[in-house]
Amino acid sequence: MLMRTDPFRELDRLTQQALGTLARPSAMPMDAWREGDVFHVEFDLPGVSQDSIDIDVEQNVVTVKAERPARASDAELIAAERPRGVFSRQLVLGDTLETERIEASYTTGVLTLKIPVAEQAKPRKIEISSKNEGQQAISA
């Protein structure tokens, strides 16, 4: 059997596993969406203990750090595609979100953040006044 090898293909695969890509970071994939007056963010953290997750907010930057510990075994690894160690991700939030009221929960390997939209950023109606109010028409 003849096999064609590309040494750079294997290097690219290992780099993408370790570092991820711009579109999909490997250590902490995320979804974010707005639903009504709440901005939702979910991070996939399978195999991570809730005690090893740290969430910090400084001004409008949310930093999520987590640790998936190394295996304590001397076993020979056949495949090692899940990143281990400490990894983090930062979100730069706009001024339209209330960072003081962030709620976090962790269930079945998914970290969920709920960030309320600031009152001044919510849509509102503007009343229209007339300059002619209070004036009477003059009849001749």
N, CA, C and O atoms as a MOPAC input file, in Angstrom:
PM7 MOZYME 1SCF
protein

 N      0.83400 1    -1.16900 1     0.00000 1
 C      0.00000 1     0.00000 1     0.00000 1
 C      0.89100 1     1.24800 1     0.00000 1
 O      1.89800 1     1.30700 1     0.70500 1
 N      0.50500 1     2.22600 1    -0.79300 1
 C      1.25800 1     3.48000 1    -0.91700 1
 C      0.52500 1     4.56500 1    -0.15700 1
 O     -0.66900 1     4.77700 1    -0.37100 1
 N      1.22900 1     5.25800 1     0.73100 1
 C      0.62800 1     6.35300 1     1.49500 1
 C      1.38900 1     7.63500 1     1.21500 1
 O      2.62000 1     7.66100 1     1.22100 1
 N      0.65600 1     8.66500 1     0.97600 1
 C      1.26000 1     9.98000 1     0.74400 1
 C      1.23000 1    10.73900 1     2.06300 1
 O      0.18200 1    10.80100 1     2.70600 1
 N      2.32500 1    11.30400 1     2.47500 1
 C      2.36900 1    12.02500 1     3.74400 1
 C      2.61800 1    13.50500 1     3.50400 1
 O      3.31300 1    13.90100 1     2.56800 1
 N      2.04200 1    14.28900 1     4.35900 1
 C      2.24900 1    15.73500 1     4.33200 1
 C      2.62500 1    16.14200 1     5.75200 1
 O      1.75700 1    16.17000 1     6.62400 1
 N      3.87900 1    16.45500 1     6.00800 1
 C      4.29200 1    16.75600 1     7.37800 1
 C      3.60000 1    17.99900 1     7.94300 1
 O      3.40800 1    18.09200 1     9.15600 1
 N      3.22900 1    18.93600 1     7.10600 1
 C      2.58500 1    20.15900 1     7.58800 1
 C      1.12100 1    19.93500 1     7.95100 1
 O      0.58100 1    20.64800 1     8.79600 1
 N      0.48000 1    18.96400 1     7.33000 1
 C     -0.92000 1    18.66800 1     7.65100 1
 C     -1.05900 1    18.23000 1     9.10100 1
 O     -1.96100 1    18.68400 1     9.80500 1
 N     -0.17700 1    17.35800 1     9.54600 1
 C     -0.21400 1    16.89700 1    10.94100 1
 C      0.10200 1    18.04800 1    11.90000 1
 O     -0.51300 1    18.15100 1    12.96100 1
 N      1.03700 1    18.89700 1    11.54400 1
 C      1.37400 1    20.06000 1    12.36700 1
 C      0.18100 1    21.01200 1    12.45900 1
 O     -0.11900 1    21.51300 1    13.54300 1
 N     -0.49600 1    21.26700 1    11.35500 1
 C     -1.69500 1    22.11800 1    11.36200 1
 C     -2.78200 1    21.53400 1    12.25300 1
 O     -3.42700 1    22.26100 1    13.00800 1
 N     -2.98800 1    20.21800 1    12.16700 1
 C     -4.00700 1    19.56600 1    12.98900 1
 C     -3.68300 1    19.70700 1    14.47500 1
 O     -4.56800 1    20.02100 1    15.27200 1
 N     -2.44100 1    19.48000 1    14.85300 1
 C     -2.04400 1    19.59500 1    16.25700 1
 C     -2.15100 1    21.03400 1    16.75500 1
 O     -2.56300 1    21.26800 1    17.89100 1
 N     -1.78700 1    21.98800 1    15.92100 1
 C     -1.88900 1    23.40000 1    16.30800 1
 C     -3.34100 1    23.80200 1    16.50600 1
 O     -3.65400 1    24.50400 1    17.46800 1
 N     -4.23100 1    23.37900 1    15.62700 1
 C     -5.65200 1    23.70400 1    15.77000 1
 C     -6.23500 1    23.06500 1    17.02400 1
 O     -7.08900 1    23.66600 1    17.67500 1
 N     -5.79500 1    21.86300 1    17.37600 1
 C     -6.28700 1    21.21300 1    18.59200 1
 C     -5.81300 1    21.95200 1    19.83200 1
 O     -6.57700 1    22.14700 1    20.77800 1
 N     -4.55400 1    22.36000 1    19.82700 1
 C     -3.98900 1    23.00500 1    21.01400 1
 C     -4.45000 1    24.44700 1    21.16200 1
 O     -4.78900 1    24.87700 1    22.26500 1
 N     -4.46800 1    25.19000 1    20.07800 1
 C     -4.76200 1    26.61700 1    20.13800 1
 C     -6.12900 1    26.99100 1    19.59700 1
 O     -6.63200 1    28.08100 1    19.87100 1
 N     -6.73000 1    26.09600 1    18.83300 1
 C     -8.00000 1    26.40700 1    18.20200 1
 C     -7.78200 1    27.30400 1    16.98800 1
 O     -6.65500 1    27.51300 1    16.53900 1
 N     -8.87400 1    27.81800 1    16.47700 1
 C     -8.82100 1    28.76100 1    15.36700 1
 C     -9.55000 1    30.01800 1    15.80500 1
 O    -10.18600 1    30.02900 1    16.85800 1
 N     -9.46600 1    31.07000 1    15.01600 1
 C    -10.18000 1    32.29700 1    15.36400 1
 C    -11.68300 1    32.06500 1    15.43000 1
 O    -12.37100 1    32.64200 1    16.27200 1
 N    -12.18300 1    31.22300 1    14.54500 1
 C    -13.62700 1    30.97100 1    14.51700 1
 C    -14.07400 1    30.05900 1    15.65300 1
 O    -15.20800 1    30.17100 1    16.11800 1
 N    -13.22000 1    29.17400 1    16.10200 1
 C    -13.61700 1    28.21500 1    17.14100 1
 C    -12.42600 1    27.89200 1    18.04200 1
 O    -11.66500 1    26.96700 1    17.76100 1
 N    -12.26300 1    28.66000 1    19.13200 1
 C    -11.18800 1    28.32300 1    20.07400 1
 C    -11.44000 1    26.94300 1    20.67700 1
 O    -12.57400 1    26.60600 1    21.01700 1
 N    -10.39100 1    26.15800 1    20.80600 1
 C    -10.57600 1    24.76900 1    21.22900 1
 C    -10.90100 1    24.62000 1    22.70500 1
 O    -11.66600 1    23.72700 1    23.06900 1
 N    -10.35300 1    25.45300 1    23.55900 1
 C    -10.48000 1    25.24100 1    24.99400 1
 C    -11.84700 1    25.62700 1    25.55100 1
 O    -12.31800 1    25.00100 1    26.50100 1
 N    -12.48700 1    26.63400 1    24.98500 1
 C    -13.72300 1    27.13100 1    25.57500 1
 C    -14.66400 1    27.65800 1    24.49800 1
 O    -14.81200 1    28.87300 1    24.36600 1
 N    -15.30800 1    26.77800 1    23.71900 1
 C    -16.24300 1    27.26800 1    22.70800 1
 C    -17.41700 1    27.98300 1    23.36900 1
 O    -17.80500 1    27.65400 1    24.48900 1
 N    -17.97600 1    28.96100 1    22.66700 1
 C    -18.97300 1    29.84300 1    23.25500 1
 C    -20.09700 1    30.13300 1    22.27500 1
 O    -19.88300 1    30.18900 1    21.06500 1
 N    -21.30600 1    30.31700 1    22.81600 1
 C    -22.45100 1    30.85300 1    22.07400 1
 C    -22.91300 1    32.09200 1    22.81500 1
 O    -22.85600 1    32.13200 1    24.04400 1
 N    -23.37000 1    33.10500 1    22.09000 1
 C    -23.90000 1    34.32000 1    22.72000 1
 C    -25.09300 1    34.80500 1    21.90700 1
 O    -25.08400 1    34.75100 1    20.67700 1
 N    -26.13600 1    35.28600 1    22.61800 1
 C    -27.31800 1    35.79600 1    21.94100 1
 C    -28.07800 1    36.72500 1    22.88600 1
 O    -27.89700 1    36.68200 1    24.10200 1
 N    -28.92500 1    37.55900 1    22.30600 1
 C    -29.79200 1    38.43100 1    23.09500 1
 C    -31.21700 1    37.92800 1    22.98100 1
 O    -31.70500 1    37.63700 1    21.88900 1
 N    -31.87200 1    37.83100 1    24.12000 1
 C    -33.25800 1    37.40700 1    24.16700 1
 C    -34.00100 1    38.41200 1    25.04600 1
 O    -33.87100 1    38.39400 1    26.27000 1
 N    -34.77900 1    39.28500 1    24.41200 1
 C    -35.48800 1    40.31900 1    25.16200 1
 C    -34.51000 1    41.28400 1    25.79600 1
 O    -33.69300 1    41.89300 1    25.10600 1
 N    -34.59100 1    41.42600 1    27.11700 1
 C    -33.73700 1    42.36200 1    27.84200 1
 C    -32.54900 1    41.68500 1    28.51300 1
 O    -31.96400 1    42.23800 1    29.44400 1
 N    -32.18700 1    40.48700 1    28.04500 1
 C    -31.07000 1    39.74700 1    28.64100 1
 C    -30.13300 1    39.24800 1    27.54500 1
 O    -30.56800 1    38.72000 1    26.52200 1
 N    -28.83300 1    39.43000 1    27.78500 1
 C    -27.78500 1    38.94000 1    26.90200 1
 C    -27.28700 1    37.62400 1    27.51600 1
 O    -26.88100 1    37.60600 1    28.67800 1
 N    -27.31400 1    36.52100 1    26.74900 1
 C    -26.93300 1    35.19600 1    27.23700 1
 C    -25.59200 1    34.78900 1    26.61400 1
 O    -25.33200 1    35.04400 1    25.43900 1
 N    -24.75000 1    34.14900 1    27.43600 1
 C    -23.48900 1    33.59100 1    26.95600 1
 C    -23.34800 1    32.20500 1    27.56000 1
 O    -23.52500 1    32.03200 1    28.76600 1
 N    -23.02600 1    31.20400 1    26.72400 1
 C    -22.79500 1    29.84500 1    27.19800 1
 C    -21.41000 1    29.38700 1    26.76300 1
 O    -21.02200 1    29.55300 1    25.60700 1
 N    -20.66700 1    28.80500 1    27.71300 1
 C    -19.33800 1    28.26500 1    27.46200 1
 C    -19.38900 1    26.76600 1    27.68800 1
 O    -19.91900 1    26.31300 1    28.70200 1
 N    -18.84500 1    25.98600 1    26.75600 1
 C    -18.73900 1    24.53600 1    26.93500 1
 C    -17.48300 1    24.22800 1    27.73900 1
 O    -16.36900 1    24.53900 1    27.31500 1
 N    -17.67400 1    23.61200 1    28.90900 1
 C    -16.55400 1    23.25900 1    29.77600 1
 C    -16.70900 1    21.82600 1    30.30600 1
 O    -16.72400 1    21.61900 1    31.52000 1
 N    -16.82300 1    20.84100 1    29.41500 1
 C    -17.00800 1    19.47100 1    29.89300 1
 C    -15.78700 1    18.98300 1    30.67600 1
 O    -14.64300 1    19.24900 1    30.30600 1
 N    -16.05700 1    18.26900 1    31.75700 1
 C    -14.96700 1    17.71500 1    32.54900 1
 C    -14.29800 1    18.71300 1    33.46900 1
 O    -13.27800 1    18.39500 1    34.08100 1
 N    -14.84900 1    19.92000 1    33.58200 1
 C    -14.27700 1    20.95000 1    34.44200 1
 C    -15.11700 1    21.03900 1    35.71500 1
 O    -16.34400 1    21.12300 1    35.65700 1
 N    -14.44500 1    21.02000 1    36.85500 1
 C    -15.13800 1    21.15000 1    38.13200 1
 C    -15.60600 1    22.58800 1    38.33300 1
 O    -14.90200 1    23.53000 1    37.96900 1
 N    -16.78300 1    22.75600 1    38.90700 1
 C    -17.31800 1    24.10200 1    39.15900 1
 C    -16.37300 1    24.90700 1    40.04600 1
 O    -16.28100 1    26.12600 1    39.90200 1
 N    -15.67100 1    24.24200 1    40.96100 1
 C    -14.74600 1    24.93100 1    41.86000 1
 C    -13.53700 1    25.50700 1    41.13800 1
 O    -12.88500 1    26.40900 1    41.66300 1
 N    -13.22200 1    25.00800 1    39.94500 1
 C    -12.05200 1    25.50600 1    39.21800 1
 C    -12.39900 1    26.62900 1    38.24100 1
 O    -11.52700 1    27.10200 1    37.51300 1
 N    -13.66200 1    27.06200 1    38.21700 1
 C    -14.08500 1    28.14500 1    37.32100 1
 C    -14.03900 1    29.45900 1    38.08100 1
 O    -14.53400 1    29.55400 1    39.20400 1
 N    -13.44300 1    30.47200 1    37.46300 1
 C    -13.32800 1    31.79300 1    38.07300 1
 C    -13.82900 1    32.82900 1    37.06700 1
 O    -13.39200 1    32.85100 1    35.91700 1
 N    -14.74800 1    33.68400 1    37.51100 1
 C    -15.30100 1    34.72500 1    36.64100 1
 C    -14.99600 1    36.08000 1    37.27200 1
 O    -15.37400 1    36.33400 1    38.41600 1
 N    -14.31400 1    36.94600 1    36.53000 1
 C    -13.97800 1    38.29000 1    36.99600 1
 C    -14.56600 1    39.32100 1    36.04800 1
 O    -14.65000 1    39.09400 1    34.84100 1
 N    -14.97200 1    40.45500 1    36.60300 1
 C    -15.45900 1    41.57400 1    35.80000 1
 C    -14.66000 1    42.80300 1    36.18600 1
 O    -14.57400 1    43.15800 1    37.36100 1
 N    -14.08400 1    43.44100 1    35.20000 1
 C    -13.38900 1    44.70500 1    35.41700 1
 C    -13.85400 1    45.66900 1    34.33900 1
 O    -13.61300 1    45.46200 1    33.14900 1
 N    -14.52400 1    46.72300 1    34.77800 1
 C    -15.18800 1    47.67700 1    33.89300 1
 C    -16.14200 1    46.91000 1    32.98700 1
 O    -17.13700 1    46.37500 1    33.47500 1
 N    -15.87500 1    46.83800 1    31.69000 1
 C    -16.78900 1    46.12500 1    30.79700 1
 C    -16.14600 1    44.87300 1    30.19500 1
 O    -16.54300 1    44.43100 1    29.11600 1
 N    -15.14900 1    44.29500 1    30.89300 1
 C    -14.48200 1    43.08300 1    30.41800 1
 C    -14.75900 1    41.94500 1    31.39700 1
 O    -14.45300 1    42.04400 1    32.58500 1
 N    -15.34300 1    40.86300 1    30.87900 1
 C    -15.60100 1    39.66300 1    31.67200 1
 C    -14.53100 1    38.63200 1    31.30000 1
 O    -14.33500 1    38.32600 1    30.12400 1
 N    -13.84400 1    38.10300 1    32.31500 1
 C    -12.82600 1    37.08200 1    32.09900 1
 C    -13.27700 1    35.79100 1    32.76300 1
 O    -13.59500 1    35.77000 1    33.95200 1
 N    -13.30300 1    34.71500 1    31.98300 1
 C    -13.66400 1    33.39500 1    32.49900 1
 C    -12.40600 1    32.53800 1    32.43600 1
 O    -11.81400 1    32.36500 1    31.37100 1
 N    -12.00200 1    32.00000 1    33.59600 1
 C    -10.85500 1    31.09300 1    33.67400 1
 C    -11.35700 1    29.75700 1    34.18900 1
 O    -12.22900 1    29.69900 1    35.05600 1
 N    -10.79900 1    28.68800 1    33.64800 1
 C    -11.17600 1    27.34600 1    34.08200 1
 C     -9.95900 1    26.44900 1    33.99000 1
 O     -9.00200 1    26.74000 1    33.27200 1
 N    -10.01200 1    25.34900 1    34.73100 1
 C     -8.90300 1    24.39500 1    34.70400 1
 C     -9.42600 1    22.98300 1    34.57300 1
 O    -10.28900 1    22.54400 1    35.33300 1
 N     -8.89000 1    22.28700 1    33.60100 1
 C     -9.13600 1    20.84900 1    33.46300 1
 C     -7.81700 1    20.19000 1    33.83400 1
 O     -6.83800 1    20.31400 1    33.09800 1
 N     -7.77500 1    19.48200 1    34.97700 1
 C     -6.49100 1    18.96600 1    35.46900 1
 C     -5.89900 1    17.90200 1    34.55300 1
 O     -6.60300 1    17.21400 1    33.81400 1
 N     -4.58300 1    17.79800 1    34.63200 1
 C     -3.86800 1    16.77400 1    33.86000 1
 C     -4.19300 1    15.40900 1    34.43400 1
 O     -4.55500 1    15.29300 1    35.60500 1
 N     -4.06700 1    14.39200 1    33.62600 1
 C     -4.30200 1    13.02400 1    34.09400 1
 C     -3.17200 1    12.64700 1    35.06200 1
 O     -2.00200 1    12.93500 1    34.81100 1
 N     -3.53900 1    12.00900 1    36.15000 1
 C     -2.55500 1    11.60800 1    37.15300 1
 C     -2.10000 1    10.17000 1    36.92500 1
 O     -1.71000 1     9.48000 1    37.86700 1
 N     -2.15000 1     9.73500 1    35.70900 1
 C     -1.84300 1     8.34000 1    35.40200 1
 C     -0.59600 1     8.26500 1    34.52500 1
 O     -0.31300 1     9.17300 1    33.74300 1
 N      0.12000 1     7.19800 1    34.66800 1
 C      1.29000 1     6.96000 1    33.81600 1
 C      0.91600 1     6.14200 1    32.58500 1
 O      1.78800 1     5.63100 1    31.88300 1
 N     -0.38200 1     6.02200 1    32.32900 1
 C     -0.84300 1     5.22200 1    31.19200 1
 C     -0.38700 1     5.84200 1    29.87600 1
 O     -0.20600 1     7.05500 1    29.77300 1
 N     -0.21000 1     4.99900 1    28.89200 1
 C      0.17600 1     5.46400 1    27.56200 1
 C     -1.06500 1     6.03700 1    26.86700 1
 O     -2.06400 1     5.34000 1    26.69000 1
 N     -0.98900 1     7.29900 1    26.48000 1
 C     -2.12000 1     7.94100 1    25.80500 1
 C     -2.20600 1     7.48100 1    24.35800 1
 O     -1.19900 1     7.44000 1    23.65100 1
 N     -3.37900 1     7.14500 1    23.93200 1
 C     -3.62500 1     6.76200 1    22.54000 1
 C     -4.09000 1     7.98600 1    21.75900 1
 O     -3.68900 1     8.19400 1    20.61400 1
 N     -4.93300 1     8.78500 1    22.38600 1
 C     -5.40100 1    10.04100 1    21.78100 1
 C     -5.54900 1    11.06300 1    22.90100 1
 O     -5.99900 1    10.72700 1    23.99600 1
 N     -5.17700 1    12.29400 1    22.63300 1
 C     -5.29700 1    13.36900 1    23.62500 1
 C     -5.76700 1    14.62800 1    22.90400 1
 O     -4.96300 1    15.50300 1    22.58400 1
 N     -7.05600 1    14.71400 1    22.65200 1
 C     -7.60600 1    15.83000 1    21.89300 1
 C     -8.25600 1    16.88600 1    22.78100 1
 O     -8.51700 1    17.99700 1    22.31900 1
 N     -8.52200 1    16.56200 1    24.04500 1
 C     -9.14600 1    17.51500 1    24.96100 1
 C     -8.05100 1    18.29900 1    25.67100 1
 O     -7.19200 1    17.70800 1    26.32500 1
 N     -8.07200 1    19.61300 1    25.55100 1
 C     -7.01000 1    20.40200 1    26.19400 1
 C     -7.09000 1    20.28600 1    27.71500 1
 O     -8.17700 1    20.19900 1    28.28800 1
 N     -5.94400 1    20.28600 1    28.34600 1
 C     -5.84300 1    20.19700 1    29.80400 1
 C     -5.03600 1    21.38700 1    30.29400 1
 O     -4.27500 1    21.99400 1    29.54100 1
 N     -5.21400 1    21.70400 1    31.55400 1
 C     -4.50500 1    22.83600 1    32.13800 1
 C     -5.46200 1    24.00800 1    32.33500 1
 O     -6.68100 1    23.84300 1    32.32300 1
 N     -4.88700 1    25.19200 1    32.51700 1
 C     -5.67900 1    26.40000 1    32.74900 1
 C     -5.88700 1    27.11600 1    31.42200 1
 O     -4.94200 1    27.29400 1    30.65400 1
 N     -7.11000 1    27.52100 1    31.15600 1
 C     -7.39900 1    28.29900 1    29.96400 1
 C     -8.40100 1    29.38300 1    30.32000 1
 O     -9.14000 1    29.26600 1    31.29700 1
 N     -8.41800 1    30.44600 1    29.51200 1
 C     -9.31600 1    31.56300 1    29.81600 1
 C     -9.83800 1    32.18700 1    28.53600 1
 O     -9.33000 1    31.96200 1    27.43800 1
 N    -10.87600 1    32.97900 1    28.73400 1
 C    -11.49700 1    33.68400 1    27.60600 1
 C    -12.01900 1    35.01300 1    28.12400 1
 O    -12.57600 1    35.08000 1    29.21900 1
 N    -11.84100 1    36.06200 1    27.34700 1
 C    -12.32300 1    37.38400 1    27.73600 1
 C    -13.39100 1    37.85800 1    26.77200 1
 O    -13.30400 1    37.65200 1    25.56100 1
 N    -14.41000 1    38.50400 1    27.34200 1
 C    -15.46400 1    39.12700 1    26.55600 1
 C    -15.45400 1    40.61300 1    26.85200 1
 O    -15.50900 1    41.01900 1    28.01200 1
 N    -15.38400 1    41.42300 1    25.81200 1
 C    -15.49200 1    42.86800 1    25.98000 1
 C    -16.94400 1    43.22200 1    25.71600 1
 O    -17.44600 1    43.06000 1    24.60400 1
 N    -17.61300 1    43.70900 1    26.75800 1
 C    -19.03100 1    44.02800 1    26.67400 1
 C    -19.22000 1    45.51000 1    26.42000 1
 O    -18.41000 1    46.33000 1    26.85300 1
 N    -20.27800 1    45.84900 1    25.72500 1
 C    -20.59600 1    47.24800 1    25.47300 1
 C    -21.14600 1    47.91300 1    26.72900 1
 O    -21.47400 1    47.23700 1    27.70400 1
 N    -21.24400 1    49.21600 1    26.70200 1
 C    -21.77000 1    49.98200 1    27.83000 1
 C    -23.26100 1    49.77700 1    28.01500 1
 O    -23.83200 1    50.26200 1    28.99100 1
 N    -23.89900 1    49.07200 1    27.10200 1
 C    -25.34400 1    48.88200 1    27.17300 1
 C    -25.73900 1    47.69800 1    28.04600 1
 O    -26.92400 1    47.38100 1    28.15300 1
 N    -24.75500 1    47.03100 1    28.68100 1
 C    -25.05400 1    45.88500 1    29.53500 1
 C    -24.71700 1    46.20300 1    30.98600 1
 O    -23.77400 1    46.94500 1    31.26400 1
 N    -25.49400 1    45.63700 1    31.91100 1
 C    -25.32400 1    45.87000 1    33.35000 1
 C    -24.37400 1    44.82400 1    33.92500 1
 O    -24.82000 1    43.76400 1    34.36400 1
 N    -23.07900 1    45.10500 1    33.92800 1
 C    -22.10200 1    44.12500 1    34.41200 1
 C    -22.20500 1    43.90000 1    35.92500 1
 O    -21.71300 1    42.88800 1    36.42600 1
 N    -22.82900 1    44.81500 1    36.65400 1
 C    -22.98900 1    44.64500 1    38.10100 1
 C    -24.03500 1    43.57200 1    38.42600 1
 O    -24.07500 1    43.07400 1    39.55100 1
 N    -24.86500 1    43.21700 1    37.47100 1
 C    -25.97200 1    42.28600 1    37.72800 1
 C    -25.83300 1    40.97600 1    36.94400 1
 O    -26.83900 1    40.34400 1    36.62200 1
 N    -24.60600 1    40.56400 1    36.63400 1
 C    -24.38600 1    39.30300 1    35.90900 1
 C    -24.74800 1    38.12300 1    36.80500 1
 O    -24.37000 1    38.08200 1    37.97500 1
 N    -25.47900 1    37.16900 1    36.24700 1
 C    -25.80900 1    35.91700 1    36.93500 1
 C    -25.07100 1    34.78800 1    36.22100 1
 O    -25.01900 1    34.74600 1    34.99200 1
 N    -24.49900 1    33.86700 1    37.01000 1
 C    -23.77400 1    32.72900 1    36.43700 1
 C    -24.31300 1    31.43100 1    37.01600 1
 O    -24.62900 1    31.34800 1    38.20300 1
 N    -24.41600 1    30.41200 1    36.15400 1
 C    -24.80600 1    29.07500 1    36.60100 1
 C    -23.98700 1    28.05100 1    35.81800 1
 O    -23.51100 1    28.32900 1    34.71700 1
 N    -23.83300 1    26.87100 1    36.40200 1
 C    -23.03400 1    25.81500 1    35.77000 1
 C    -23.78400 1    24.49300 1    35.90100 1
 O    -23.97300 1    23.98300 1    37.00500 1
 N    -24.20300 1    23.94900 1    34.77900 1
 C    -24.96900 1    22.70800 1    34.75900 1
 C    -24.49000 1    21.84000 1    33.60500 1
 O    -24.33800 1    22.31400 1    32.47900 1
 N    -24.26000 1    20.58700 1    33.88800 1
 C    -23.85300 1    19.56800 1    32.91000 1
 C    -22.74800 1    20.04200 1    31.96900 1
 O    -22.82200 1    19.82800 1    30.75900 1
 N    -21.72600 1    20.68500 1    32.52900 1
 C    -20.57500 1    21.09800 1    31.72800 1
 C    -20.76100 1    22.36100 1    30.93000 1
 O    -19.92100 1    22.68300 1    30.09000 1
 N    -21.84200 1    23.09200 1    31.16600 1
 C    -22.09300 1    24.34700 1    30.44300 1
 C    -22.18300 1    25.48300 1    31.45300 1
 O    -23.02800 1    25.46800 1    32.34800 1
 N    -21.29900 1    26.47200 1    31.29900 1
 C    -21.33200 1    27.68100 1    32.11200 1
 C    -22.21000 1    28.69400 1    31.39300 1
 O    -21.96800 1    29.01900 1    30.23100 1
 N    -23.24100 1    29.19700 1    32.09100 1
 C    -24.17100 1    30.15400 1    31.49300 1
 C    -24.08300 1    31.47500 1    32.22700 1
 O    -24.17900 1    31.52200 1    33.45300 1
 N    -23.89900 1    32.55200 1    31.47200 1
 C    -23.93500 1    33.90200 1    32.02200 1
 C    -25.17400 1    34.59900 1    31.48400 1
 O    -25.48000 1    34.50600 1    30.29500 1
 N    -25.88900 1    35.30000 1    32.36500 1
 C    -27.02500 1    36.12300 1    31.96200 1
 C    -26.69200 1    37.55000 1    32.36000 1
 O    -26.47300 1    37.85200 1    33.53300 1
 N    -26.65700 1    38.42200 1    31.35700 1
 C    -26.26900 1    39.81000 1    31.58500 1
 C    -27.42900 1    40.69800 1    31.15700 1
 O    -27.76400 1    40.74400 1    29.97300 1
 N    -28.04800 1    41.40400 1    32.10300 1
 C    -29.18600 1    42.25900 1    31.74100 1
 C    -28.75900 1    43.45600 1    30.89100 1
 O    -27.66200 1    43.99300 1    31.04000 1
 N    -29.65400 1    43.85000 1    30.00500 1
 C    -29.44100 1    45.05100 1    29.20000 1
 C    -29.70500 1    46.25700 1    30.09300 1
 O    -30.67700 1    46.26600 1    30.84800 1
 N    -28.85400 1    47.26900 1    30.01600 1
 C    -28.99700 1    48.47600 1    30.83100 1
 C    -30.29000 1    49.20600 1    30.48700 1
 O    -30.74600 1    49.18300 1    29.34400 1
 N    -30.86500 1    49.84300 1    31.47900 1
 C    -32.13600 1    50.54300 1    31.31200 1
 C    -32.05300 1    51.57600 1    30.18600 1
 O    -32.99000 1    51.70200 1    29.39700 1
 N    -30.94100 1    52.31800 1    30.10300 1
 C    -30.82500 1    53.36300 1    29.08200 1
 C    -30.69000 1    52.79700 1    27.67100 1
 O    -30.83200 1    53.53300 1    26.69500 1
 N    -30.41400 1    51.48900 1    27.55200 1
 C    -30.26400 1    50.88400 1    26.23000 1
 C    -31.54800 1    50.23400 1    25.73400 1
 O    -31.62100 1    49.80500 1    24.58200 1
 N    -32.55900 1    50.15700 1    26.59300 1
 C    -33.81300 1    49.52600 1    26.19100 1
 C    -34.61000 1    50.47100 1    25.30100 1
 O    -34.57600 1    51.68500 1    25.50300 1
 N    -35.32700 1    49.92900 1    24.32000 1
 C    -36.14800 1    50.77900 1    23.44500 1
 C    -37.24300 1    51.47500 1    24.25800 1
 O    -37.79200 1    50.90000 1    25.19800 1
 N    -37.54300 1    52.68800 1    23.89400 1
 C    -38.60500 1    53.42800 1    24.57600 1
 C    -39.28800 1    54.36200 1    23.58900 1
 O    -38.71500 1    54.72000 1    22.56000 1
 N    -40.49900 1    54.74700 1    23.90500 1
 C    -41.27700 1    55.66000 1    23.06400 1
 C    -40.94800 1    57.09700 1    23.45200 1
 O    -40.71500 1    57.40000 1    24.62200 1
 N    -40.93400 1    57.96100 1    22.47300 1
 C    -40.72200 1    59.39100 1    22.68800 1
 C    -42.01100 1    60.10600 1    22.31900 1
 O    -42.53200 1    59.94600 1    21.21600 1
 N    -42.51600 1    60.89400 1    23.25300 1
 C    -43.73700 1    61.67100 1    22.99500 1
 C    -43.40000 1    62.85300 1    22.10100 1
 O    -42.32200 1    63.43900 1    22.19700 1
 N    -44.32000 1    63.18400 1    21.25000 1
 C    -44.14800 1    64.33500 1    20.35300 1
 C    -45.04900 1    65.44900 1    20.86100 1
 O    -46.25300 1    65.26700 1    21.04000 1
 N    -44.44500 1    66.59200 1    21.08500 1
 C    -45.24700 1    67.74000 1    21.51900 1
 C    -45.41500 1    68.68600 1    20.33700 1
 O    -44.62900 1    68.68200 1    19.38900 1
 N    -46.45300 1    69.48700 1    20.42500 1
 C    -46.74400 1    70.43700 1    19.35500 1
 C    -46.45300 1    71.84700 1    19.85400 1
 O    -46.74100 1    72.17300 1    21.00600 1
 N    -45.88900 1    72.67100 1    19.00100 1
 C    -45.62200 1    74.07200 1    19.36500 1
 C    -46.92000 1    74.86600 1    19.45000 1
 O    -46.95300 1    75.92600 1    20.07500 1
 N    -47.96700 1    74.37800 1    18.84400 1
 C    -49.25000 1    75.09500 1    18.80000 1
 C    -50.12600 1    74.80400 1    20.00800 1
 O    -51.21200 1    75.37000 1    20.13400 1
 N    -49.66600 1    73.92600 1    20.90200 1
 C    -50.47800 1    73.60400 1    22.06400 1
 C    -50.68600 1    74.86500 1    22.91200 1
 O    -49.75600 1    75.64700 1    23.10900 1
 N    -51.89000 1    75.05300 1    23.40100 1
 C    -52.17400 1    76.19800 1    24.25900 1
 C    -52.49700 1    77.47100 1    23.48300 1
 O    -52.91900 1    78.45400 1    24.09300 1
 N    -52.32000 1    77.49300 1    22.18500 1
 C    -52.62800 1    78.67200 1    21.38400 1
 C    -53.99200 1    78.46300 1    20.73400 1
 O    -54.32700 1    77.35700 1    20.31000 1
 N    -54.75800 1    79.51600 1    20.66100 1
 C    -56.06100 1    79.42800 1    20.03300 1
 C    -55.99900 1    80.08400 1    18.65500 1
 O    -55.27300 1    81.05100 1    18.42700 1
 N    -56.76100 1    79.53700 1    17.78500 1
 C    -56.82800 1    80.11700 1    16.42400 1
 C    -57.62700 1    81.40400 1    16.47800 1
 O    -58.61700 1    81.48500 1    17.20700 1
 N    -57.21700 1    82.41600 1    15.72000 1
 C    -57.92200 1    83.69300 1    15.65100 1
 C    -58.85100 1    83.63900 1    14.46100 1
 O    -58.43500 1    83.36200 1    13.33600 1
 N    -60.11100 1    83.90700 1    14.72500 1
 C    -61.05100 1    83.90600 1    13.62600 1
 C    -61.42900 1    85.33600 1    13.26600 1
 O    -61.53800 1    86.19200 1    14.14400 1
 N    -61.62600 1    85.59000 1    12.01000 1
 C    -61.93800 1    86.92400 1    11.54500 1
 C    -63.36300 1    87.07600 1    11.16500 1
 O    -63.77900 1    88.15800 1    10.75000 1

